[in-house]
Structures are given as structure tokens and as C-alpha cells.
């Protein structure tokens, strides 16, 4: 399959829903226990503007730090600083450098320059950055954590094409960043592959992999925009919606819920995390989620730094290593035909082996 090769930057711009300081021990941020300061190794995270409860990048990254601390009881303490604007990035990173954090985790595309500058100025300080990479990657003290979500996006598109009753599915983005459109490319490609295999003509509203044009909310925080866009797609006949828009997806979920209450058979897919966990109140509407293994990747980076095995460079999450996965079907488990599930398993294996190559190149 042919398509447009893109260099993937990264998303990471969602709404600030909670604030925290590095010394707090509440669920909203900071260290996870009052005795954290006694730990031998300190892992620190600077949030992007989405805050810890964004149900996406920041939340998943923080859960990675928590998982690392739980894996090494008493050895690792964790802390975070929130960013309310891009002006906070360098200041928060500097604060953590002065606190002698063993590793500083930064989250998302917009933090790339600030992280790079700090890493160059402090070559002995270890960093990990989520969903951003450098070209060329010549920073030995930075571990970049990126995810080839064109692969699981492809599975999501194939699934949507196999489940639609109207012959129309839809996707839209928050903003036109590479890590948004890589999902959409995969979704679009998966629908086309289903069409070719089953001699169908399922349409994708909201995005075209060929033209790289589509619908965007212009935000990762405007729930109203998500609701309006989704209502438009439903009016146009789409019965499965895939928002790649962080918190804006909650607006899409509200629109799907309203449509369901009105007797329309509409469902959706969540993005980045398992929506049945991160947005559980809408689980009954989630056919699946197209996930990134952010929590595991961050946990691994922190443990490597804590245990002296840290290496700078790129980590690429894929279907094969669990860094890009399709979530369980949850409430839809009995509704997805066994034959379709079998096809998805076969396609997954063929993507892993290279027999099927979705259009967009990987992030690194």
C-alpha cells in the first residue's frame, strides 16, 4: 500500500484539569507517599498543559512513574510539576534539575525544544520525552519514547469497516500534528484494506490519507467542538466515530451518548488509552480503543535510570512489542463476530511480519 511518508512529531496539548507541586502527596500529583523524600532515586515529570487528569498523555505518563515506584518500593520517589503554558516548560525542567532528579520525564511535542536545550546544557542529567524524537538523535542523555500507531490504527479502521451498519465511519483530529494524522492514516488505510478484501465501499468521513486533508477541532480541550463535529458526522450517516483529539473526545462521547438515547445505533473508538478505564462512564459506547503503551514505556525508562541501565536513544512502540495495541472490546466483546476477530488477529500478525505495510512510515 502506498501513502504519504511523514515525520511524526507528537501531540501533547490537552486541557489542564489539575495542578500539583513536586512536594505534594495527593492523588493529583507530586510524590506518591509522605516518605518519598527518603528514597534513593527521584523520578520527576513535567506535565504538558493537559494536566495529570487529561485521560491521555500526561495521565498515562504519570501512571508510568507510579508503576516504577511500585516496582521498587522505597527505592524510587516520584514528583511532578504542572505546566499551565509553554512558558512553564523550561522553568519546571530547571527546577527539577536543581532538585537533582535521577530522571526527568517530559510529555509531548511542545516540550521538545525545552527538553533538548536542557539536555545539551546538562549532559549528565537523564531525560525521557514522550511522543517526540529528534532527527538526528544525538543526545546520549535523552530517551525518546515514540509509538507507531499507524499499525493499531489500521486494525481500528478494519474493525470499524467490519462493524458499520451504514457503510460510513468517521475520524477527526484535535490539531493537524503528525501524531494525530498517523492514527488517522492507519484508520483510513484499514478501512480501504477491508474494502479490498470484502469488495465493499465503506466511506471514511473526516480524513483522507491520500490528500492529507480532513476535519480538526483546532483544540485538544474544546469538548463542545468534539460534540458538534460528531453530531455532524452522525447526521451525515456515520455510525462509528474515531476522535484523535485528547479531551475533545469526551465531547464526541457525549454526542454518541445523546444519539444512542435517541435510538440511533452509534458507537466510537477512544485513543491513546483504554477508554473503558480512562473514561469509564462512556465505556458502553466504546467499540475499542487504539492505544499507545505510554505507561509501560515510561516505567521502563524510569527503572532503567534507577538501576543504572539507562541508554539514550529511541524507543519505538509497535504491535510486536506491545507499544501500540488495540484494546479489549469490553461491552462489545459478544458483538464483534468471531470471523472478524479472526481476521484482525491475522492482520496483526501480517503487519508484525511486514507482509502488510500501512502507508505512513514509523516515527523513527
C-alpha positions in Angstrom: 0.0 0.0 0.0 1.3 3.5 -0.9 0.8 6.6 1.0 2.4 9.8 2.3 5.5 9.4 4.4 5.6 11.8 7.3 8.0 12.6 10.1 6.0 12.2 13.2 6.4 14.9 15.8 4.0 14.5 18.7 0.8 15.5 20.3 0.7 16.5 23.9 -1.6 19.5 24.2 -4.7 18.9 26.3 -6.6 20.8 29.0 -5.1 21.5 32.4 -7.5 19.8 34.7 -5.5 19.5 37.9 -2.5 21.2 39.4 0.2 19.7 41.5 3.6 20.6 43.0 6.6 18.4 43.5 6.2 18.1 47.2 2.5 17.1 47.4 1.3 13.6 48.2 -2.2 13.8 46.9 -3.6 11.8 44.0 -3.3 14.9 41.8 0.5 15.0 41.7 3.8 15.1 43.5 5.3 12.2 45.3 3.2 9.1 46.0 3.9 8.8 49.7 5.0 11.0 52.6 8.2 9.1 52.9 9.2 9.6 49.2 11.9 12.1 50.0 13.8 9.3 51.8 14.1 7.2 48.6 17.5 6.9 47.0 16.3 7.8 43.5 14.0 10.5 42.4 12.0 10.4 39.2 10.4 13.6 38.1 7.8 14.6 35.5 6.9 17.9 33.9 3.4 17.8 32.5 2.3 19.5 29.3 -0.7 21.9 29.6 -3.1 19.0 29.7 -2.5 18.3 33.4 -2.4 14.9 35.2 -6.0 14.1 34.7 -6.1 14.6 30.9 -7.1 10.9 30.3 -4.3 10.7 27.8 -0.5 11.5 27.6 0.1 13.2 31.0 -2.1 10.8 32.9 -0.5 7.7 31.3 3.0 9.0 31.8 2.4 9.7 35.5 1.0 6.2 35.8 4.3 5.0 34.4 6.2 6.8 37.2 3.8 5.4 39.7 4.3 1.9 38.4 8.1 2.3 38.5 7.9 3.4 42.1 5.6 0.5 43.0 8.1 -1.9 41.3 10.9 -0.7 43.5 9.3 0.0 47.0 11.3 2.5 49.0 13.9 3.0 46.3 12.1 5.4 43.9 10.3 8.6 44.8 8.3 10.5 42.2 7.3 14.1 41.7 5.6 16.2 39.1 5.3 19.9 38.2 2.3 21.1 36.1 2.7 23.5 33.1 -0.1 25.9 32.6 1.6 27.4 29.5 4.5 26.7 27.3 6.4 29.3 29.3 6.5 26.9 32.2 8.4 24.1 30.4 12.0 25.4 30.8 11.3 26.7 34.3 9.9 23.4 35.5 12.7 21.4 34.0 15.2 23.7 35.6 13.6 23.3 39.0 13.9 19.5 38.7 17.5 19.7 37.6 18.2 21.8 40.7 16.4 19.1 42.8 18.8 16.5 41.4 16.2 14.3 39.9 17.6 11.0 38.6 15.5 11.2 35.5 13.2 14.0 34.2 10.3 12.8 32.1 8.7 15.5 29.8 5.5 14.9 27.9 4.7 15.7 24.3 5.6 17.6 21.1 5.7 21.1 22.5 8.2 20.1 25.1 10.8 19.0 22.5 12.8 22.2 22.3 12.9 22.9 26.1 14.0 19.3 26.7 16.7 19.4 24.1 18.1 22.7 25.4 18.2 21.4 29.0 19.7 18.1 27.9 22.5 19.9 26.0 23.3 22.2 28.9 23.2 19.3 31.4 24.8 16.3 29.7 24.9 14.3 33.0 21.1 14.7 33.6 19.0 11.9 32.3 15.7 12.7 30.4 12.9 10.8 28.7 10.4 12.5 26.5 7.1 11.0 25.5 5.9 11.1 21.9 8.8 13.2 20.5 12.0 12.3 18.8 15.0 14.2 17.4 16.4 13.9 13.9 19.2 13.2 14.2 19.0 11.8 17.7 22.4 12.8 19.0 21.6 13.3 22.7 23.0 10.4 24.7 21.2 11.5 27.8 17.7 11.5 26.3 15.4 8.5 25.8 12.7 9.4 23.3 9.5 7.3 23.6 7.5 7.2 20.3 4.8 4.9 19.0 4.0 3.5 15.6 0.2 3.9 15.9 -0.4 3.6 12.2 -0.3 -0.1 13.0 -3.1 -0.3 15.6 -4.9 2.5 13.8 -5.0 0.2 10.8 -6.6 -2.5 12.9 -9.1 0.0 14.2 -10.1 1.1 10.7 -10.5 -2.5 9.6 -12.7 -3.2 12.7 -14.8 -0.2 12.1 -15.3 -1.1 8.4 -16.4 -4.6 9.5 -18.8 -3.3 12.1 -20.5 -0.4 10.4 -24.2 -0.8 9.5 -24.4 2.4 7.5 -21.3 2.0 5.4 -19.9 5.2 6.8 -17.3 5.7 9.5 -15.6 8.9 10.6 -12.4 10.3 12.3 -11.3 13.7 13.2 -8.3 15.3 15.0 -7.6 17.9 17.6 -5.0 19.7 15.6 -3.0 18.6 12.5 0.1 17.2 14.2 1.9 14.2 12.9 1.0 12.0 15.9 -2.7 12.8 15.2 -2.6 12.1 11.5 -0.6 8.9 11.9 -3.6 7.4 13.7 -6.0 8.7 11.0 -3.8 7.4 8.2 -3.8 4.0 9.8 -7.6 4.1 10.3 -8.2 5.2 6.7 -5.8 2.5 5.4 -7.5 -0.2 7.5 -10.9 0.8 6.0 -9.6 0.6 2.5 -8.0 -2.8 3.1 -11.3 -4.1 4.4 -13.0 -2.8 1.3 -10.5 -4.6 -0.9 -10.8 -7.8 1.0 -14.6 -7.8 1.1 -15.5 -5.9 -2.0 -17.2 -3.2 0.0 -17.2 0.6 -0.3 -17.2 1.8 3.3 -16.5 5.5 3.3 -14.3 7.4 5.8 -15.6 10.9 6.7 -13.3 13.5 8.2 -9.9 12.4 6.7 -8.2 11.3 3.5 -4.8 9.6 3.7 -4.3 10.4 0.0 -4.8 14.2 0.3 -3.8 14.6 3.9 -6.9 16.8 4.5 -9.7 16.4 7.0 -11.6 17.7 9.9 -9.9 19.2 13.0 -11.3 20.7 16.2 -8.5 23.2 16.4 -8.1 22.2 20.1 -7.5 19.3 22.4 -9.6 20.8 25.1 -12.8 22.1 23.5 -15.4 19.4 24.3 -18.1 21.5 22.6 -16.2 21.2 19.3 -16.0 17.5 19.7 -19.7 17.3 20.2 -20.5 19.5 17.2 -18.2 17.6 14.9 -19.5 14.3 15.9 -23.1 15.4 15.6 -22.3 16.5 12.0 -20.8 13.1 11.2 -23.8 11.3 12.7 -26.2 13.5 10.6 -24.1 12.5 7.5 -24.7 8.9 8.3 -21.5 7.8 10.2 -22.2 5.2 12.9 -18.7 4.7 14.2 -16.6 7.8 15.2 -12.8 7.8 16.0 -11.7 11.1 17.6 -8.0 11.6 17.8 -8.3 14.7 19.9 -7.5 14.0 23.6 -10.1 15.5 25.9 -12.1 16.7 22.9 -13.1 13.1 22.6 -15.3 13.4 25.7 -17.4 15.8 23.7 -17.7 13.2 20.9 -18.7 10.6 23.6 -21.4 12.9 24.8 -22.8 13.2 21.2 -22.7 9.5 20.8 -24.5 9.0 24.1 -27.2 11.5 23.0 -27.6 9.7 19.7 -27.9 6.4 21.5 -30.5 7.8 23.8 -32.4 8.9 20.7 -32.4 5.3 19.4 -29.6 5.7 16.9 -27.1 2.8 16.7 -23.8 4.8 17.1 -20.5 3.8 18.7 -17.0 5.2 18.8 -13.3 4.4 19.5 -11.1 6.0 22.1 -7.5 7.0 21.5 -4.1 6.7 23.4 -5.5 4.8 26.4 -8.2 2.2 27.1 -11.3 4.4 27.2 -13.1 1.9 29.4 -10.6 2.7 32.1 -9.8 6.4 31.5 -13.3 7.4 30.5 -15.2 4.6 32.1 -18.6 6.3 32.2 -18.7 6.1 28.4 -17.4 2.5 28.1 -20.7 1.1 26.7 -20.2 3.3 23.6 -16.5 2.3 23.0 -16.1 -0.4 20.4 -12.4 -0.5 21.3 -9.5 1.9 21.9 -6.5 2.5 19.7 -3.8 2.7 22.4 -0.2 3.7 23.0 1.8 1.8 25.6 2.9 5.0 27.3 2.7 3.8 30.9 4.9 0.8 30.2 7.4 2.8 28.2 7.8 5.4 30.9 8.0 2.8 33.6 10.8 1.0 31.7 12.7 4.3 31.2 12.5 5.2 34.9 13.6 1.7 36.1 16.5 1.8 33.7 17.7 5.1 35.1 17.2 3.9 38.6 19.1 0.7 38.1 22.0 2.1 36.1 21.0 0.6 32.7 19.7 3.8 31.1 20.6 4.4 27.4 19.7 7.4 25.4 18.1 6.8 22.0 14.7 5.9 20.5 12.1 3.5 21.9 9.6 2.6 19.2 6.3 1.1 20.4 4.8 -1.3 17.9 2.2 -4.1 17.7 5.0 -6.6 18.2 6.3 -5.2 21.5 3.0 -4.1 22.9 3.7 -0.4 22.4 0.8 0.1 20.0 -2.2 -2.1 20.7 -5.9 -2.4 20.1 -7.7 -2.5 23.5 -10.2 -5.3 24.5 -13.7 -4.9 23.1 -15.3 -4.8 26.6 -19.0 -4.4 26.2 -18.7 -5.2 22.5 -16.9 -8.5 23.0 -20.0 -10.5 22.2 -21.0 -8.2 19.3 -17.8 -8.4 17.2 -18.3 -11.5 15.0 -15.8 -14.3 15.6 -14.8 -14.3 11.9 -13.9 -10.6 12.1 -11.9 -11.1 15.3 -10.0 -13.9 13.5 -9.3 -11.6 10.5 -8.0 -8.9 12.9 -5.6 -11.5 14.5 -4.3 -12.5 11.1 -3.8 -8.9 10.0 -2.0 -8.1 13.2 0.4 -11.0 12.5 0.9 -9.8 8.9 1.7 -6.2 10.0 4.2 -7.5 12.5 5.8 -9.7 9.8 5.9 -6.9 7.3 3.5 -8.6 4.9 1.1 -5.7 5.3 2.7 -2.3 5.4 0.4 0.6 6.3 1.1 3.8 4.3 2.7 6.1 6.8 6.3 5.4 7.9 7.1 4.9 11.5 8.1 7.8 13.7 11.8 6.9 13.7 
